[in-house]
Amino acid sequence: MAVETLSPDWEFDRLDDGSQKIHAEVQLKNYGKFLEEYTSQLRRIEDALDSSVGDVWDFRLDPIALKLLPYEQSSLLELIKTENKVLNKVITVYAALCCEIKKLKYEAETKFYNGLLFYGEGATDSSMAEGDCQIQMGRFISFLQELSCFVTRCYEVVMNVVHQLAALYINNKIAPKIIETTGVHFQTMYEHLGELLTVLLTLDEIVENHATLKDHWTMYKRLLKSVHHNPSKFGIQEEKLKPFEKFLQKLEGQLLDGMIFQACIEQQFDSLNGGVSVSKNSTFAEEFAHSIRTIFANVEAKLGEPSEIDQRDKYVGVCGLLVLHFQIFRTVDKRLYKSLLDICKKVPAITLTANIIWFADNFLIQKMPAAAKLLDKKSLHAIKTHRDTFLQQKAQSLTKDVQSYYVFVSSWMMKMESISSKEQRMDKFAEDLTNRCNVFIQGFLYAYSISNIIKTTMNLYMSLQKPMTKTSVKALCRLIELLKAIEHIFYRRSMVVADSVSHITQHLQHQALNSISVAKKRVISDKKYSEQRLDVLSALVLAENTLNGPSTRQRRLILSLALSVGTQMKTFKDEELLPLQVVMKKLDLISELRERVRTQCDCCFLYWHRAVFPIYLDDVYENAVDAARLHYMFSALRDCVPAMVCARHLESYEILLNCYDKEIMEILNEHLLEKLCREIEKDLRLSVHTHLKLDDRNPFRVGMKDLALFFSLNPIRFFNRFIDIRAFVTHYLDKTFYNLTTVALHDWATYSEMRNLATQRYGLVMTEAHLPSQTLEQGLDVLEIMRNIHVFVSRYLYNLNNQIFIERTSNNKHLNTINIRHIANSIRTHGTGIMNTTVNFTYQFLRKKFYIFSQFMYDEHIKSRLIKDIRFFREVKDQNDHKYPFERAEKFNRGIRKLGITPDGQSYLDQFRQLISQIGSWTPSSVITPGILQKAQSISKCSWMCLLLSSAVPRTCTSEISTSSSPPWSVL
């Protein structure tokens, strides 16, 4: 039969309810939203790859940094080229010595200081096994040998510098002068010599304050004596042992006895072979003293002032130079000596490196005791008293200093942002460069001042062994944050700084060239010829040549030496020389801006004061408004890492880094993260359980901390990880909520509500637990029941009607049950092989129970009562309609109770009833039928139950039971 198809004319029109249009609009809207998000994502990628992104750098994420320090590709011989060959040689020699001193200083600061300071770190006394001290010192011997070679090289350089200066400043009567030195003062040479003496002095101070190093050295020498008595036991040849002992004695005498600086100044500076005479050179002695006074005058004027740059370091060098001058010439300028000591009232202590603090008065008195005797003892004592007074005043003024510097640094940061965002106008280009130069220098000066306050205060507290108050600790930590903020703003504007520095240096060089050009024209215009005037002209030409190039350290050094010769004979007027000196100082500072800022903002010293970190974290937690400052503190803690790489007493410096990392993370977890997790969890619980009677949580009465600010922080960079507070707390809450939900599934709704509240209140993206709201487990395992059958029987009851085991009592809100389904699950899991094991366990258990059952039934006290009641029942059964009187049952029960009761008030009959229940739960129906058990359990406190049960017990079970002196049923 064919099926007729409907004509298109007969099709009904579809009902247009508008749903299709709504659906299309929703899809179109979603697609548009997707396009917007994708466009913004592409824009972010484009910005990340675009060259203009360099305007703002992120110190947490950037894998690279921009290094601005120019390096000289030409040698000194190529740079120092004039027609004056003699002057060329003089400048070349002095420049080479200054460069050598800079290299030695750099090596000491980056290698030897840190290697000595970190010796013994990374292992506590409790964790060190016997012999570890000697092993560490054994590894450290090679480092000490390198240090010995370094110190020897320093001695040679000091000797060479003194000889070169003495050869230049010589009396005409003794030998002809190399060049005319009247009015020529190579102050730069003396400043560099002071820097090298400071290095030796610092090494002495580090060793002197390093008790661990000395203790381990003593133990190592004792070990060597033990080896000396029996070399074969240690596998060492005896002929190699004596040279090694001599080598150790040399190291100890040179490095560990505090004589590094003293041995340097006690060298024989006078040449024995008729060479350079130093100690009897009065011209050199006068020039030496003049240079010391000149350097000190410049230092004294700036020391302690806001415009101080490096005067403290130069002050240490001046003290070293004075001691060297006294040691060579045996003369002392009492006035200068007293002026140096008076500085201690303004600056009572100076930090040499890390936690090593230096007292100028102690140094000068110790190294120049003859000069100290010329001074009043009261004035010397007043200096030490002023040290304690200074510390007390500083502790009181710290809070005000923090507030002041907070305003200064904030204002400076705004200036940095404004000059970075403002476009340079070509008509005011020079003015704009000058403005930028001043802003950059001002930032460095703030960093220098803050760094001095932090280091001096912390190290002075440690040196004088005085406790710091919490207020002082918090204030110092605030200053550390400001210090790192200055460094970060320089890094943040790296591109602008890099672009500006190159233009500023060119601008400063142009100003210096103009000044030198004017002086040069003045010299050329004078037609009088002399060798001195020729030296001046050659020096000015050399200065111009060095300025016509990049502002490298070598070129600036040559410029300084050349101007030492070129400024004699009043070449420059006073109003011209001072601006030139200012330009030269600015050029030095701007050319090394990034390196100097990094040095001043380096918080490596914080490793020795890390005890303040827990107090700082507690303060951050209590004042959550400033949570973002954590970035600055962790940046300061990261500064310790490069210094630790120099550690040589461990198998690898990685051990020290891991110990430091572990310590900082433990403190962070204990004092911030764990407290934050607990507080957030507590707040969520109390917020969800508001229906309960809780403590007052009104924020206007009890206060409230906005902990949500911690979750708006960007991840904190530390070592090779990022510390994400938001992720840490989220993981803790997810883990806690999941674990607690698995324990109590009926609380799933509560924890779900807490998750939603955490998202709404704190912005935490929680993970859904995906746990069922009901129990779907397979119940107890049959094998577990068999292994602990005695425990199971005591805790579970059997329901004959439903054929299930039910837990007697439970501390939870539910009772566990076991039925046929659970048994089937166990058989499905383990296989049918468990049947034999189950039957064996059950048989052994029932055997013990039936043994107790039989002994109870055949006990004389029980059996006599039962026989008596049976006889009575047979006599009156016809009269009582085969019913047992209730009064007789009560009498039987009271008789049983007289035999004794348990501490919880149960008689033997009550316990026997429990025994029957336990046997009934496991006995097959062929032994005790469910009907008999049901009747026995339904007759409460009735002796008739015993009769029925006794008739149900088979004789085969009781006949095998042997009697004993103590009845087994006594366990009831």
ZAMARGU-4260 file (C-alpha; in steps of 0.2 Angstrom, whole numbers, plus 5000, padded with zeros to 4 digits):
<rodrens>
0) 5000/5000/5000 | 5007/5016/4995 | 5009/5030/5007 | 5003/5047/5001 | 5014/5062/5005
5) 5007/5078/5010 | 5008/5092/4998 | 5018/5107/5003 | 5003/5117/5003 | 4996/5107/5017
10) 5011/5109/5029 | 5006/5119/5045 | 5016/5135/5049 | 5028/5132/5063 | 5024/5141/5079
15) 5036/5155/5081 | 5038/5158/5100 | 5054/5168/5099 | 5065/5155/5107 | 5076/5153/5092
20) 5079/5171/5091 | 5084/5172/5109 | 5095/5157/5108 | 5104/5165/5093 | 5106/5182/5103
25) 5114/5173/5117 | 5126/5163/5106 | 5131/5180/5097 | 5133/5188/5114 | 5145/5174/5120
30) 5154/5175/5104 | 5157/5193/5106 | 5163/5191/5123 | 5175/5178/5117 | 5182/5190/5104
35) 5184/5204/5117 | 5194/5192/5129 | 5204/5185/5114 | 5208/5203/5108 | 5214/5209/5125
40) 5225/5193/5127 | 5233/5196/5110 | 5235/5214/5115 | 5244/5209/5131 | 5255/5197/5121
45) 5259/5211/5108 | 5263/5223/5123 | 5275/5210/5130 | 5284/5208/5114 | 5284/5226/5109
50) 5299/5237/5111 | 5289/5250/5120 | 5286/5239/5135 | 5303/5243/5142 | 5296/5259/5149
55) 5291/5249/5165 | 5300/5234/5171 | 5294/5221/5184 | 5308/5216/5196 | 5299/5200/5200
60) 5297/5193/5183 | 5310/5200/5171 | 5323/5186/5167 | 5336/5199/5161 | 5342/5216/5167
65) 5350/5231/5158 | 5368/5234/5163 | 5374/5252/5160 | 5392/5251/5165 | 5404/5255/5150
70) 5419/5244/5149 | 5435/5251/5142 | 5442/5242/5126 | 5458/5252/5125 | 5473/5249/5136
75) 5481/5263/5147 | 5495/5265/5135 | 5483/5268/5121 | 5473/5281/5131 | 5488/5290/5139
80) 5497/5298/5123 | 5504/5315/5123 | 5520/5323/5117 | 5526/5324/5135 | 5534/5306/5136
85) 5539/5309/5155 | 5522/5314/5160 | 5515/5299/5150 | 5525/5287/5160 | 5521/5295/5177
90) 5502/5295/5173 | 5503/5277/5166 | 5512/5271/5182 | 5500/5279/5194 | 5484/5274/5183
95) 5490/5256/5182 | 5493/5255/5201 | 5475/5263/5205 | 5467/5250/5193 | 5477/5236/5202
100) 5470/5243/5219 | 5452/5243/5212 | 5454/5225/5206 | 5461/5219/5223 | 5447/5228/5232
105) 5434/5221/5221 | 5441/5203/5223 | 5441/5206/5242 | 5423/5212/5243 | 5416/5198/5231
110) 5426/5183/5237 | 5437/5184/5253 | 5425/5194/5264 | 5410/5183/5261 | 5421/5167/5261
115) 5427/5172/5279 | 5410/5178/5285 | 5400/5163/5280 | 5413/5151/5287 | 5404/5139/5299
120) 5386/5144/5293 | 5374/5131/5287 | 5376/5119/5301 | 5371/5121/5319 | 5381/5114/5334
125) 5367/5101/5338 | 5367/5094/5320 | 5386/5093/5318 | 5394/5076/5322 | 5411/5074/5329
130) 5425/5078/5317 | 5414/5090/5306 | 5423/5105/5312 | 5440/5098/5307 | 5432/5092/5290
135) 5426/5110/5287 | 5443/5118/5291 | 5451/5105/5280 | 5441/5111/5265 | 5444/5129/5270
140) 5463/5127/5270 | 5464/5130/5251 | 5454/5146/5253 | 5466/5152/5266 | 5480/5149/5255
145) 5472/5160/5241 | 5469/5173/5254 | 5487/5172/5259 | 5493/5175/5241 | 5480/5190/5240
150) 5487/5198/5256 | 5505/5196/5249 | 5500/5204/5233 | 5492/5219/5243 | 5508/5221/5252
155) 5518/5222/5236 | 5506/5235/5229 | 5506/5246/5244 | 5525/5245/5244 | 5525/5250/5225
160) 5513/5264/5228 | 5524/5271/5242 | 5540/5269/5231 | 5532/5277/5216 | 5526/5292/5226
165) 5542/5294/5235 | 5552/5293/5219 | 5541/5308/5212 | 5542/5319/5227 | 5561/5320/5230
170) 5572/5334/5236 | 5583/5342/5222 | 5598/5340/5233 | 5597/5321/5233 | 5592/5318/5214
175) 5585/5327/5200 | 5566/5328/5200 | 5556/5318/5187 | 5544/5332/5184 | 5541/5348/5194
180) 5529/5343/5208 | 5527/5360/5216 | 5508/5362/5218 | 5505/5345/5211 | 5495/5334/5223
185) 5490/5317/5217 | 5476/5315/5230 | 5468/5301/5219 | 5483/5290/5223 | 5482/5292/5242
190) 5463/5289/5241 | 5466/5273/5232 | 5480/5268/5244 | 5468/5271/5258 | 5455/5260/5250
195) 5468/5246/5250 | 5473/5249/5268 | 5454/5248/5272 | 5454/5231/5264 | 5468/5224/5275
200) 5460/5232/5290 | 5443/5224/5286 | 5451/5207/5284 | 5458/5209/5302 | 5441/5214/5309
205) 5432/5199/5301 | 5445/5187/5308 | 5445/5195/5325 | 5426/5194/5327 | 5425/5176/5320
210) 5425/5165/5335 | 5420/5149/5325 | 5435/5151/5313 | 5447/5152/5328 | 5439/5137/5337
215) 5439/5126/5322 | 5457/5131/5318 | 5462/5126/5336 | 5453/5109/5334 | 5462/5106/5317
220) 5479/5109/5324 | 5475/5096/5338 | 5470/5084/5325 | 5486/5087/5316 | 5496/5083/5332
225) 5487/5066/5333 | 5491/5063/5315 | 5509/5067/5318 | 5510/5053/5332 | 5504/5040/5320
230) 5505/5045/5301 | 5503/5028/5294 | 5486/5026/5303 | 5479/5041/5292 | 5489/5036/5276
235) 5500/5051/5276 | 5519/5051/5273 | 5528/5058/5287 | 5540/5069/5276 | 5525/5078/5269
240) 5518/5082/5287 | 5531/5094/5293 | 5531/5105/5278 | 5512/5106/5280 | 5514/5110/5298
245) 5525/5125/5293 | 5513/5130/5280 | 5499/5131/5293 | 5510/5141/5305 | 5513/5153/5291
250) 5495/5155/5288 | 5491/5157/5306 | 5504/5170/5309 | 5499/5180/5293 | 5480/5179/5294
255) 5473/5173/5310 | 5483/5183/5323 | 5476/5200/5318 | 5492/5206/5310 | 5487/5208/5292
260) 5486/5227/5292 | 5501/5229/5305 | 5512/5218/5294 | 5508/5229/5279 | 5513/5245/5287
265) 5529/5237/5296 | 5536/5233/5279 | 5554/5239/5275 | 5550/5253/5264 | 5567/5259/5262
270) 5576/5250/5248 | 5592/5241/5254 | 5601/5242/5238 | 5603/5261/5236 | 5586/5263/5228
275) 5571/5274/5234 | 5573/5281/5251 | 5556/5284/5260 | 5558/5287/5278 | 5571/5301/5276
280) 5562/5309/5262 | 5556/5325/5270 | 5548/5331/5254 | 5537/5315/5252 | 5533/5316/5271
285) 5526/5333/5269 | 5517/5329/5254 | 5510/5313/5262 | 5504/5323/5277 | 5497/5337/5266
290) 5486/5324/5256 | 5480/5316/5272 | 5474/5333/5279 | 5466/5338/5262 | 5457/5322/5261
295) 5451/5323/5279 | 5445/5341/5276 | 5434/5335/5262 | 5428/5321/5272 | 5424/5331/5288
300) 5414/5344/5279 | 5402/5330/5272 | 5402/5317/5285 | 5385/5315/5293 | 5377/5327/5281
305) 5363/5323/5269 | 5374/5326/5254 | 5387/5312/5260 | 5392/5300/5247 | 5407/5289/5251
310) 5415/5300/5265 | 5414/5286/5278 | 5424/5274/5268 | 5437/5288/5265 | 5437/5292/5283
315) 5443/5274/5287 | 5456/5276/5273 | 5462/5292/5281 | 5464/5283/5298 | 5474/5269/5289
320) 5485/5282/5280 | 5489/5292/5296 | 5494/5276/5304 | 5505/5271/5289 | 5513/5289/5289
325) 5516/5287/5308 | 5524/5270/5305 | 5536/5276/5291 | 5541/5294/5297 | 5538/5292/5316
330) 5530/5309/5317 | 5512/5313/5322 | 5501/5328/5319 | 5493/5330/5336 | 5480/5341/5329
335) 5475/5330/5315 | 5475/5315/5327 | 5463/5324/5339 | 5452/5329/5324 | 5450/5311/5318
340) 5445/5306/5336 | 5432/5320/5337 | 5424/5313/5322 | 5419/5298/5333 | 5407/5309/5342
345) 5398/5313/5325 | 5400/5295/5318 | 5403/5283/5333 | 5404/5267/5322 | 5406/5263/5304
350) 5401/5247/5295 | 5415/5240/5285 | 5405/5225/5278 | 5390/5215/5282 | 5390/5214/5301
355) 5408/5220/5304 | 5408/5236/5313 | 5423/5247/5316 | 5427/5259/5330 | 5440/5272/5324
360) 5445/5277/5342 | 5450/5259/5346 | 5460/5258/5330 | 5469/5274/5332 | 5473/5271/5351
365) 5479/5253/5347 | 5490/5257/5332 | 5497/5274/5338 | 5498/5272/5357 | 5512/5285/5358
370) 5500/5298/5351 | 5486/5292/5362 | 5496/5296/5377 | 5496/5314/5372 | 5478/5316/5374
375) 5467/5317/5390 | 5460/5301/5396 | 5443/5309/5400 | 5441/5314/5382 | 5445/5296/5376
380) 5432/5289/5389 | 5419/5302/5383 | 5420/5295/5366 | 5415/5277/5372 | 5402/5285/5383
385) 5395/5294/5368 | 5393/5278/5359 | 5380/5272/5371 | 5371/5289/5371 | 5371/5289/5352
390) 5362/5272/5352 | 5349/5277/5365 | 5346/5293/5355 | 5345/5284/5339 | 5332/5271/5346
395) 5321/5286/5351 | 5322/5295/5335 | 5320/5280/5323 | 5301/5282/5322 | 5303/5300/5317
400) 5317/5296/5305 | 5306/5283/5297 | 5291/5295/5295 | 5303/5308/5287 | 5311/5297/5275
405) 5294/5289/5271 | 5289/5307/5265 | 5306/5311/5256 | 5306/5294/5247 | 5288/5295/5242
410) 5291/5313/5235 | 5306/5307/5226 | 5297/5292/5218 | 5284/5304/5212 | 5297/5314/5204
415) 5305/5299/5196 | 5288/5294/5188 | 5285/5312/5182 | 5302/5314/5173 | 5300/5296/5166
420) 5283/5300/5159 | 5287/5317/5153 | 5293/5320/5135 | 5309/5329/5133 | 5308/5346/5125
425) 5322/5350/5113 | 5322/5368/5117 | 5325/5364/5136 | 5335/5348/5133 | 5350/5354/5144
430) 5339/5360/5158 | 5329/5344/5158 | 5345/5333/5158 | 5351/5343/5173 | 5335/5340/5182
435) 5335/5322/5179 | 5353/5321/5185 | 5349/5329/5201 | 5334/5318/5204 | 5345/5302/5201
440) 5358/5308/5213 | 5345/5313/5226 | 5338/5295/5225 | 5356/5288/5228 | 5359/5300/5242
445) 5343/5294/5251 | 5348/5276/5248 | 5365/5280/5256 | 5358/5289/5271 | 5345/5275/5275
450) 5358/5261/5272 | 5370/5270/5285 | 5356/5271/5298 | 5351/5253/5296 | 5368/5246/5296
455) 5375/5257/5310 | 5360/5254/5322 | 5359/5235/5319 | 5377/5232/5320 | 5379/5243/5335
460) 5366/5234/5345 | 5374/5218/5341 | 5392/5224/5345 | 5387/5231/5361 | 5376/5216/5365
465) 5360/5227/5369 | 5343/5221/5366 | 5332/5229/5353 | 5314/5234/5356 | 5300/5229/5345
470) 5297/5247/5340 | 5315/5249/5334 | 5314/5232/5325 | 5298/5238/5316 | 5306/5255/5312
475) 5322/5247/5305 | 5312/5235/5294 | 5302/5250/5287 | 5319/5258/5282 | 5324/5242/5274
480) 5308/5242/5264 | 5311/5260/5259 | 5329/5255/5254 | 5323/5242/5242 | 5309/5253/5235
485) 5322/5265/5229 | 5332/5251/5221 | 5316/5245/5213 | 5310/5262/5206 | 5327/5263/5197
490) 5324/5245/5190 | 5306/5249/5186 | 5312/5264/5175 | 5328/5255/5168 | 5324/5261/5150
495) 5322/5279/5155 | 5337/5279/5166 | 5348/5270/5153 | 5343/5283/5140 | 5345/5297/5152
500) 5362/5292/5159 | 5370/5292/5142 | 5364/5309/5138 | 5368/5316/5155 | 5386/5309/5155
505) 5389/5318/5138 | 5382/5334/5145 | 5393/5333/5160 | 5408/5329/5149 | 5404/5344/5138
510) 5403/5356/5153 | 5420/5349/5159 | 5428/5351/5141 | 5422/5369/5141 | 5431/5373/5158
515) 5447/5364/5152 | 5446/5373/5135 | 5446/5390/5144 | 5461/5385/5155 | 5470/5378/5140
520) 5468/5394/5131 | 5474/5403/5146 | 5490/5393/5146 | 5493/5394/5128 | 5491/5413/5128
525) 5506/5414/5140 | 5521/5414/5130 | 5533/5411/5144 | 5540/5393/5141 | 5545/5382/5156
530) 5545/5363/5158 | 5531/5365/5172 | 5520/5375/5160 | 5523/5361/5147 | 5518/5348/5159
535) 5502/5358/5163 | 5498/5360/5145 | 5501/5341/5141 | 5490/5337/5156 | 5476/5347/5150
540) 5477/5340/5132 | 5477/5322/5140 | 5461/5327/5150 | 5453/5333/5134 | 5457/5317/5125
545) 5450/5306/5139 | 5434/5316/5140 | 5431/5314/5121 | 5425/5296/5123 | 5414/5285/5134
550) 5414/5288/5153 | 5423/5273/5158 | 5432/5270/5175 | 5449/5271/5167 | 5446/5287/5158
555) 5439/5295/5173 | 5454/5289/5183 | 5466/5296/5170 | 5456/5313/5170 | 5458/5314/5188
560) 5477/5311/5188 | 5479/5323/5173 | 5470/5337/5182 | 5481/5334/5197 | 5495/5341/5186
565) 5484/5352/5176 | 5477/5363/5190 | 5494/5369/5196 | 5501/5387/5192 | 5483/5394/5195
570) 5478/5387/5178 | 5460/5388/5184 | 5452/5402/5193 | 5443/5398/5210 | 5426/5401/5202
575) 5431/5389/5188 | 5439/5375/5198 | 5424/5372/5210 | 5411/5370/5197 | 5423/5358/5188
580) 5426/5348/5203 | 5407/5347/5206 | 5405/5341/5187 | 5418/5328/5190 | 5409/5321/5206
585) 5393/5320/5196 | 5401/5312/5182 | 5408/5298/5193 | 5391/5296/5201 | 5381/5295/5186
590) 5393/5284/5176 | 5391/5271/5190 | 5374/5275/5195 | 5366/5257/5194 | 5381/5249/5202
595) 5382/5262/5216 | 5363/5261/5219 | 5364/5242/5220 | 5379/5242/5232 | 5370/5254/5244
600) 5353/5245/5243 | 5362/5228/5245 | 5355/5220/5261 | 5366/5206/5263 | 5369/5211/5281
605) 5351/5205/5285 | 5358/5187/5285 | 5366/5191/5302 | 5351/5200/5308 | 5337/5188/5302
610) 5331/5186/5320 | 5320/5201/5316 | 5311/5192/5302 | 5298/5184/5314 | 5294/5200/5322
615) 5292/5208/5305 | 5280/5195/5299 | 5270/5197/5315 | 5269/5215/5312 | 5263/5213/5294
620) 5250/5200/5299 | 5243/5212/5312 | 5243/5227/5300 | 5237/5219/5284 | 5234/5235/5276
625) 5252/5236/5271 | 5254/5218/5265 | 5262/5223/5249 | 5278/5228/5258 | 5282/5209/5259
630) 5289/5210/5242 | 5303/5222/5248 | 5308/5212/5263 | 5310/5196/5252 | 5319/5206/5240
635) 5331/5211/5254 | 5332/5193/5260 | 5337/5188/5242 | 5352/5199/5243 | 5361/5187/5254
640) 5361/5173/5241 | 5375/5179/5230 | 5387/5181/5245 | 5383/5163/5250 | 5390/5157/5234
645) 5408/5161/5241 | 5406/5148/5255 | 5420/5136/5254 | 5419/5126/5270 | 5405/5114/5264
650) 5404/5101/5251 | 5394/5113/5240 | 5387/5131/5243 | 5370/5123/5239 | 5370/5116/5256
655) 5371/5133/5264 | 5358/5140/5252 | 5346/5126/5256 | 5348/5129/5275 | 5344/5147/5272
660) 5329/5144/5261 | 5322/5131/5273 | 5324/5143/5288 | 5316/5157/5280 | 5301/5147/5273
665) 5298/5139/5291 | 5298/5156/5298 | 5286/5162/5285 | 5274/5147/5287 | 5274/5149/5306
670) 5272/5167/5308 | 5261/5172/5293 | 5254/5158/5281 | 5248/5146/5295 | 5241/5160/5305
675) 5232/5167/5290 | 5225/5150/5285 | 5218/5147/5303 | 5211/5164/5304 | 5202/5163/5287
680) 5195/5145/5291 | 5189/5152/5308 | 5181/5167/5300 | 5172/5156/5288 | 5166/5144/5301
685) 5159/5157/5312 | 5151/5166/5298 | 5142/5150/5292 | 5137/5146/5310 | 5129/5162/5315
690) 5114/5153/5321 | 5124/5147/5336 | 5128/5157/5351 | 5145/5165/5347 | 5156/5178/5354
695) 5153/5196/5349 | 5160/5199/5332 | 5154/5217/5329 | 5169/5225/5320 | 5165/5242/5329
700) 5167/5234/5346 | 5180/5221/5344 | 5189/5227/5328 | 5192/5218/5312 | 5207/5215/5301
705) 5205/5215/5282 | 5214/5199/5277 | 5208/5200/5260 | 5222/5212/5256 | 5235/5197/5257
710) 5226/5189/5242 | 5228/5203/5231 | 5247/5202/5232 | 5256/5196/5217 | 5267/5180/5220
715) 5282/5184/5230 | 5299/5179/5222 | 5311/5170/5233 | 5325/5158/5227 | 5319/5148/5213
720) 5300/5149/5218 | 5286/5160/5219 | 5276/5161/5235 | 5258/5163/5231 | 5248/5167/5247
725) 5232/5166/5238 | 5236/5148/5231 | 5243/5143/5248 | 5227/5147/5258 | 5216/5141/5244
730) 5225/5124/5244 | 5224/5123/5263 | 5205/5126/5263 | 5202/5114/5249 | 5212/5101/5258
735) 5204/5104/5275 | 5186/5105/5268 | 5188/5089/5258 | 5196/5079/5272 | 5182/5084/5284
740) 5168/5081/5272 | 5175/5063/5269 | 5174/5060/5288 | 5156/5067/5289 | 5147/5067/5273
745) 5131/5074/5281 | 5141/5091/5283 | 5144/5093/5264 | 5131/5107/5263 | 5140/5117/5277
750) 5157/5116/5268 | 5150/5120/5251 | 5143/5136/5259 | 5160/5140/5267 | 5168/5138/5249
755) 5155/5150/5242 | 5158/5162/5256 | 5177/5161/5253 | 5175/5166/5235 | 5163/5180/5239
760) 5173/5187/5254 | 5191/5184/5249 | 5190/5181/5231 | 5197/5163/5232 | 5194/5151/5218
765) 5189/5135/5227 | 5189/5118/5220 | 5173/5108/5221 | 5175/5092/5232 | 5163/5081/5221
770) 5160/5070/5236 | 5143/5061/5237 | 5130/5067/5250 | 5127/5049/5256 | 5137/5034/5261
775) 5141/5022/5246 | 5155/5012/5254 | 5155/4993/5254 | 5155/4992/5273 | 5167/4982/5284
780) 5177/4968/5276 | 5174/4950/5282 | 5192/4947/5284 | 5194/4962/5295 | 5179/4955/5305
785) 5187/4938/5307 | 5204/4945/5313 | 5195/4955/5326 | 5180/4944/5329 | 5180/4946/5348
790) 5179/4965/5346 | 5166/4964/5333 | 5155/4953/5344 | 5156/4965/5358 | 5151/4980/5348
795) 5138/4973/5336 | 5120/4965/5339 | 5111/4954/5328 | 5093/4958/5321 | 5085/4941/5318
800) 5070/4949/5309 | 5080/4958/5296 | 5096/4947/5296 | 5108/4961/5299 | 5121/4966/5312
805) 5119/4983/5320 | 5132/4993/5330 | 5128/4994/5348 | 5133/5012/5351 | 5143/5025/5342
810) 5151/5042/5345 | 5146/5048/5328 | 5129/5053/5321 | 5126/5036/5313 | 5126/5017/5317
815) 5136/5005/5306 | 5127/4990/5299 | 5132/4974/5290 | 5121/4964/5280 | 5121/4951/5266
820) 5126/4964/5253 | 5142/4968/5262 | 5146/4950/5264 | 5144/4948/5245 | 5155/4963/5242
825) 5169/4955/5252 | 5167/4938/5243 | 5167/4948/5226 | 5183/4957/5232 | 5193/4942/5240
830) 5185/4927/5231 | 5176/4912/5238 | 5192/4906/5246 | 5188/4916/5261 | 5174/4905/5266
835) 5185/4892/5273 | 5194/4905/5283 | 5178/4912/5289 | 5171/4895/5295 | 5187/4891/5304
840) 5188/4908/5314 | 5169/4906/5318 | 5171/4888/5324 | 5186/4893/5335 | 5176/4908/5342
845) 5161/4897/5346 | 5171/4883/5354 | 5177/4896/5367 | 5160/4903/5370 | 5151/4886/5371
850) 5165/4880/5384 | 5160/4895/5395 | 5142/4892/5392 | 5143/4874/5398 | 5153/4878/5413
855) 5140/4891/5418 | 5126/4878/5416 | 5134/4864/5426 | 5140/4875/5440 | 5133/4869/5457
860) 5126/4886/5461 | 5117/4887/5445 | 5112/4869/5442 | 5105/4866/5460 | 5093/4881/5457
865) 5088/4875/5440 | 5084/4857/5446 | 5074/4865/5461 | 5064/4876/5449 | 5061/4861/5437
870) 5054/4850/5451 | 5043/4864/5457 | 5037/4868/5439 | 5032/4849/5436 | 5022/4849/5452
875) 5012/4865/5449 | 5011/4865/5430 | 4993/4858/5430 | 4987/4871/5442 | 4996/4886/5434
880) 4990/4881/5416 | 5008/4877/5411 | 5014/4894/5416 | 5029/4898/5426 | 5025/4911/5440
885) 5032/4928/5439 | 5036/4929/5458 | 5046/4913/5456 | 5056/4921/5442 | 5060/4936/5452
890) 5066/4925/5467 | 5077/4916/5455 | 5084/4932/5448 | 5088/4939/5466 | 5096/4923/5470
895) 5108/4924/5455 | 5112/4943/5460 | 5118/4937/5477 | 5132/4927/5468 | 5139/4944/5464
900) 5138/4958/5451 | 5150/4967/5440 | 5156/4986/5443 | 5143/4991/5430 | 5129/4983/5439
905) 5126/4967/5429 | 5123/4950/5437 | 5129/4934/5430 | 5112/4931/5422 | 5113/4947/5413
910) 5131/4943/5406 | 5124/4925/5402 | 5111/4933/5392 | 5124/4943/5382 | 5134/4927/5379
915) 5118/4919/5372 | 5116/4933/5360 | 5134/4932/5354 | 5132/4913/5352 | 5116/4915/5343
920) 5123/4927/5331 | 5136/4915/5325 | 5128/4897/5329 | 5121/4888/5314 | 5102/4884/5315
925) 5106/4865/5317 | 5113/4869/5335 | 5101/4883/5341 | 5086/4887/5331 | 5081/4905/5329
930) 5064/4901/5336 | 5072/4895/5353 | 5084/4910/5353 | 5070/4922/5350 | 5060/4915/5364
935) 5075/4915/5376 | 5079/4933/5372 | 5061/4938/5374 | 5059/4931/5392 | 5068/4945/5402
940) 5076/4940/5419 | 5067/4923/5419 | 5075/4906/5424 | 5064/4897/5411 | 5076/4904/5398
945) 5090/4893/5405 | 5079/4878/5405 | 5075/4880/5387 | 5093/4884/5382 | 5100/4869/5392
950) 5088/4857/5383 | 5094/4865/5366 | 5113/4862/5370 | 5119/4845/5362 | 5127/4833/5373
955) 5141/4831/5360 | 5147/4848/5365 | 5146/4847/5384 | 5154/4829/5385 | 5170/4835/5377
960) 5172/4849/5391 | 5184/4845/5405 | 5181/4852/5422 | 5194/4863/5431 | 5197/4869/5448
965) 5192/4887/5443 | 5176/4888/5433 | 5179/4896/5416 | 5163/4905/5417 | 5171/4916/5430
970) 5176/4927/5415 | 5158/4933/5414
</rodrens>
